């Protein structure tokens, strides 16, 4: 993988004039494209910044916007039960239309490197699906165990979407995910893993290194085809 420069916090301006911070990290050398990393309910925390670092090492300009900035500036949470509860509260306070404006600003920044994908985890996975249906600037989207996808099948992606879901996820019914895939043939590619919710996050008990590595390899191949090609 490509060596990565040190990431830094930058500011982005949404279409309504709102200014939000984002973690931005550039690859060493010419970028292969851009990726926007969309957070879990835990905010722009160290794990999400490390995910952005991973994609920069693979050659992509990575931008991770702070999507709680409108409701709780600077919010960064861990994974203890009280923090999970707090994350759910913050997510409920967010207006999806405003969040999409903030994502659009991050996409515009990442697109300075060329074609761009949105990659989201948990709540961010749902947001990646929403962004794929709302933002024609995206060339691809990746959904990691995006909660609520089964209720959003009526949204039609404007770009190809790759989905990673867990068979032992107590929060997301696999049948619902497969029904959405069937509704969008050729647009939504789904892979299932013998793991639990949050398997990609190495800060959580549900982390599954084998599933995370396989999902990453599939994601990088998908980006090769849809963004870097």
C-alpha positions in Angstrom: 0.0 0.0 0.0 1.0 3.6 -0.5 2.6 5.5 2.3 0.3 8.1 3.9 1.0 11.6 5.0 -0.2 12.8 8.4 -3.9 13.6 8.5 -5.2 17.0 9.6 -8.4 18.7 10.6 -9.8 21.0 8.0 -13.1 22.9 7.7 -15.8 22.4 5.1 -18.7 24.7 4.2 -22.1 23.1 3.4 -24.5 24.5 0.8 -26.4 26.4 3.5 -23.3 28.1 4.8 -22.8 25.8 7.8 -19.1 25.2 8.6 -18.0 21.8 9.9 -14.7 20.2 10.7 -13.4 17.1 8.9 -10.4 14.8 9.2 -8.5 14.9 5.9 -5.6 12.6 5.0 -3.8 12.5 1.7 -1.9 9.6 0.2 1.8 9.9 -0.7 1.9 10.6 -4.4 -0.9 11.1 -6.9 -4.3 10.2 -5.5 -6.2 7.4 -7.2 -9.5 9.2 -6.3 -11.4 10.3 -3.3 -13.3 8.6 -0.5 -15.6 10.1 2.1 -15.7 8.1 5.3 -19.0 8.3 7.2 -19.0 7.8 10.9 -20.8 5.4 13.2 -23.0 6.8 15.9 -19.8 7.4 17.9 -18.8 10.5 16.1 -15.5 11.4 14.4 -13.5 9.3 16.9 -10.1 7.7 16.7 -11.4 4.6 15.0 -13.0 6.5 12.1 -9.9 8.6 11.7 -7.9 5.3 11.5 -10.3 4.1 8.8 -9.5 7.2 6.8 -5.8 6.5 7.3 -6.3 3.0 5.9 -7.8 4.3 2.6 -5.1 6.9 2.3 -2.5 4.2 2.6 -4.3 2.5 -0.4 -3.8 5.7 -2.4 -7.0 7.6 -1.9 -7.6 11.1 -0.6 -9.8 10.4 2.4 -12.2 12.9 4.1 -14.2 12.1 7.2 -16.7 14.8 8.1 -17.8 15.4 11.7 -21.5 14.7 11.2 -22.6 15.6 14.7 -21.3 19.1 14.5 -24.7 20.7 14.1 -26.0 19.1 17.3 -23.0 18.3 19.4 -19.8 20.1 18.3 -16.7 18.0 18.9 -18.5 14.9 19.9 -16.3 11.8 20.1 -17.6 8.7 21.8 -16.3 5.3 22.8 -18.2 2.0 23.0 -19.3 1.6 26.6 -23.1 1.2 27.2 -23.5 4.8 28.3 -21.7 6.1 25.2 -23.8 3.9 22.9 -26.9 5.4 24.5 -25.5 8.9 24.0 -24.7 8.1 20.4 -28.3 7.0 19.8 -29.5 10.3 21.3 -27.3 12.3 19.1 -28.2 10.4 16.0 -31.9 11.0 16.7 -31.2 14.8 17.0 -29.7 15.0 13.5 -31.8 16.2 10.6 -31.0 13.9 7.6 -31.3 16.7 5.1 -28.7 18.7 6.9 -26.4 15.7 7.3 -26.6 15.1 3.6 -25.6 18.7 3.0 -22.5 18.1 5.2 -21.7 14.9 3.3 -22.1 16.8 0.0 -19.5 19.3 1.2 -17.1 16.4 2.0 -17.7 14.8 -1.4 -16.8 18.1 -3.1 -13.6 18.2 -1.1 -12.6 14.6 -1.8 -13.6 15.0 -5.5 -10.6 17.3 -5.9 -8.7 14.0 -6.3 -11.0 12.7 -9.0 -13.9 10.2 -8.9 -15.2 9.7 -5.3 -16.9 7.1 -3.2 -18.8 7.3 0.1 -17.9 4.6 2.6 -20.0 4.4 5.7 -20.2 2.2 8.8 -23.3 1.5 10.9 -25.3 4.8 10.9 -22.7 6.0 8.3 -23.6 2.9 6.2 -27.2 4.1 6.1 -26.0 7.5 5.2 -23.8 6.1 2.4 -27.0 4.5 0.9 -28.9 7.8 1.2 -26.0 9.7 -0.3 -25.8 7.2 -3.2 -29.4 8.0 -4.0 -29.1 11.8 -3.6 -25.7 12.9 -4.8 -24.9 12.3 -8.5 -21.3 13.4 -7.8 -20.6 10.0 -6.3 -19.1 7.3 -8.5 -19.6 4.5 -5.9 -20.8 3.8 -2.3 -19.9 1.2 0.2 -22.3 0.2 3.1 -20.9 -1.5 6.1 -23.8 -3.0 8.2 -26.0 0.1 7.6 -28.9 0.0 10.0 -32.3 0.8 8.5 -31.3 -0.2 4.9 -34.3 -2.6 4.8 -36.6 0.4 5.2 -34.9 2.5 2.5 -35.1 0.1 -0.4 -37.4 2.6 -2.2 -34.4 4.8 -2.7 -32.6 4.1 -6.0 -28.9 4.5 -6.0 -27.4 6.7 -8.7 -24.1 4.7 -8.6 -23.1 1.1 -7.9 -23.2 0.2 -4.2 -21.2 -2.5 -2.4 -22.7 -3.8 0.9 -21.1 -5.7 3.8 -23.5 -7.3 6.3 -23.2 -9.8 9.1 -25.2 -12.9 9.5 -25.2 -12.6 13.3 -26.2 -9.0 13.4 -29.0 -8.6 15.9 -29.9 -5.2 14.6 -30.1 -5.7 10.8 -32.3 -8.5 9.4 -30.4 -10.2 6.5 -33.7 -11.0 4.7 -34.4 -7.3 4.6 -31.0 -6.6 3.1 -31.4 -9.3 0.5 -34.8 -7.9 -0.4 -33.3 -4.5 -1.1 -30.6 -6.2 -3.2 -33.3 -7.9 -5.3 -35.1 -4.6 -5.8 -31.9 -3.1 -7.3 -30.4 -5.8 -9.5 -27.0 -4.8 -10.9 -26.7 -1.8 -8.5 -26.4 -3.3 -5.1 -23.8 -6.0 -4.5 -24.1 -7.7 -1.1 -21.7 -9.9 0.8 -22.5 -11.7 4.1 -20.0 -12.5 6.8 -20.2 -15.0 9.7 -19.8 -12.2 12.2 -21.7 -9.7 14.3 -22.6 -6.0 14.0 -19.6 -3.7 14.0 -17.2 -6.4 12.8 -14.9 -4.0 11.1 -14.2 -1.9 14.3 -11.1 -3.1 16.1 -12.2 -1.1 19.2 -15.3 -3.2 19.7 -15.8 -6.7 21.2 -17.6 -7.7 18.0 -14.5 -7.1 15.9 -13.8 -10.0 13.6 -10.3 -9.6 12.0 -10.9 -12.2 9.2 -14.3 -10.7 8.2 -12.8 -7.1 8.3 -9.8 -8.1 6.2 -12.0 -9.8 3.6 -14.5 -6.9 3.5 -11.6 -4.4 3.0 -10.1 -6.5 0.2 -13.5 -6.5 -1.6 -13.9 -2.8 -1.0 -10.5 -2.0 -2.4 -11.2 -4.1 -5.5 -14.6 -2.3 -5.9 -12.8 1.1 -5.6 -10.3 -0.1 -8.2 -13.1 -0.7 -10.6 -15.4 2.2 -9.9 -13.2 5.1 -8.7 -9.6 4.5 -9.7 -10.2 2.9 -13.1 
